[in-house]
């Protein structure tokens, strides 16, 4: 079982990569899956402008193909979500606009950060992922700029922060396994002969 920890911000002063690496350390200690940080900034995705939606077929753009292939490797996802203007970042929304089938019937969890722990960004991301047929877990970790960062800039998680991440991962691992069964067709319904 492979789970990606995806950064949600690409700007130079971002904290998402540092937080993603911290989440990976916590996750790796569990030994229940293979976890990998996937940095959206490394893909340098231009603003999505394909003539057809990804649900209708893959893009022939090499950058889009590299992103699609990387995301398709995973069974589940942890999104490290920065809150910008009461929502998720434009960079993460743009990265998700490149995808569809790669995410279908997979599971996701969230680690948000911002003045309200990234809660509003996570809520907006839940709506997007629902459209992409992703089962997202209820538990989420919310890191506060007021408590989990010194001077609003240096990441210094409080004692309770790891527990939030581990609680989210508990649910995510279960749902990732369940969605693998869905993708394998174990829950397909068949019409009974009349």
N, C-alpha and C positions, 0 to 999 in steps of 0.2 A: 504494500500500500504506500503510495507516494503522495505527499501533501506539499503543495507550494505555499510559501509565505511571500505574498506579493506586496511590494511597496506601492503606496498610493500617491506619492509625490515625487516629482522629478527636479524640483528647483535646487539650486546649489546649497542653500541653507537648510534644507529639509532635515527632519529627524526620523523619517520613516525607515531609512536603511539601518540606522542604529537600533531602532526599536525592533525591526524585523530580525536582526541578528540576536538580540536579546530573547525574543520569542523562540528562535531556533534553539538557543542554548537550553531553555526550559523544556522545549519539545523533545530534543534529542535525549535528554535524561530519562524520558519516559520509556523509550525502547519499543514503542508500539507501532511505529511507522518510520518511513524515510522522509525526512523533512529537508527542503531546499529553499533558500532565499532566491526569489526571482525579482530582480530589480528592473522595474519598468523603464527607468532612465537609460539602461544599457541598450535598449532597443531603438531609441531615438525615433519613435513613431511620429510621422507627420499627422496633421489634422486629418481625420478620416474623411475621405471624399469619393469613395468608390461609387460607381454608377448603380451597383446592385448591392443589396443587403447581404451580409455574411450568411444569413439563413438560406439564401438561394444558391450559394456556392462559394467556394474558396476564391480568394483574391489571387491574381497572378503577380502582385507586387512582391518582390523578394523580402522586403522588410516585414510586410504583413505575414508572409509565409513563415518567416523565422519566428515571429511572435506566436502565430497560431500553432506551429509545431511544438514549441516549448510548452505552451499552456496545455496542449493536448496530452502531454506526458503524464499528467497528474490525475489522481483519483479524487482529490479534495483540495481545498484552498483556505488559507487564512489571509484575509485582506487587512493590511495595516493602513488604516484610513485616517488621513488628516482632515480636519474640518476647516474648510475655507468658506466664509460667507454663509454659514448655516447649511452647508452641503458638502459633498465630496469634491475632490479636486477635479479640475478640467482634464488633467493628465490621465487620471484613472478612468474617468468617463470615456475619454477618447480611446484608451487602450481597450476597454470593454466593447466599444462600438465595432472593433475589428473582429469580434468573436461571436460565435453562436453555438454551433454543434460541438465545439471543443469543450463547452461547459455543460451541455445538456445532461441531465440526470446525474449530476455530481453534487457534492456538498460543500458548504462554505461556512466559515466562522469569521469573527471580526475582532480586531484590536483597534479601537479608535482613540484618537487623541485630539485635544483642543480645550477650549475654555469650558465646555460642557462634556468633556470626556469623549468627544467625537460622536455623541449620541445622535445628533441630527444628520450627520454625514452617513452614519450607519443606516439610519432609517431610509434615507434616499437610496443608498446602495441596495438595500433589501428589495425595493421596488424594481430596480434595474435587473437584479439577478433573478427575481421571480419571472420576469419576461424571458430570460435566457434559460429557464427551466432548471434553476439551481435550487436545491433544498438548503436553506440557511438555518442554522441552529439558533435557538433562543438566547442562550448565554453568550455574552460578549464582554470583552475587557474594555474599560473606559479609563484612559489615562488623562488626568487633569493637568492643564498648564499651571494651575495654582498649587498643586500638591506633588505631582510627579516630575516636575522640572524646577530646577533652581534658577531663579531670575528669569523664568519663562523661557529658558533656552537650553540649559544643560539637563539632559535626561538623567533623573535620579529617582527611580520608581520607589514608591512607598512599600512598606512591608506587606500590605494587602494586595498589591498589584500582581505578583506571581500567581496567587490563588485564583484571581479572576481569569488569567490566561489558562491555567490548568483546568478550571471548570469548563471553559469554552472548549478546550481540546478534548475533554471527556466526552462531551456531546458530539463534537465533530468526528471523532474516530468512529463512534457508533453509527452515525449517519453516513459516513464515507463507506463503511462496510455495507450498509443497507442499500445505498445507491449503486454499489457495484453489482448487487443482486438484481436490481432493477435493470441496469444496462445489460446484464446477461440474459434477461428475458424471463427470469424466474417468477415474475408476477404478471406475465402476460395473460390476458383473458382470452378464452376461446369460446366461440359460439357453440352451444350444445345443439346437437341434432334435435329437431322438433319431432 
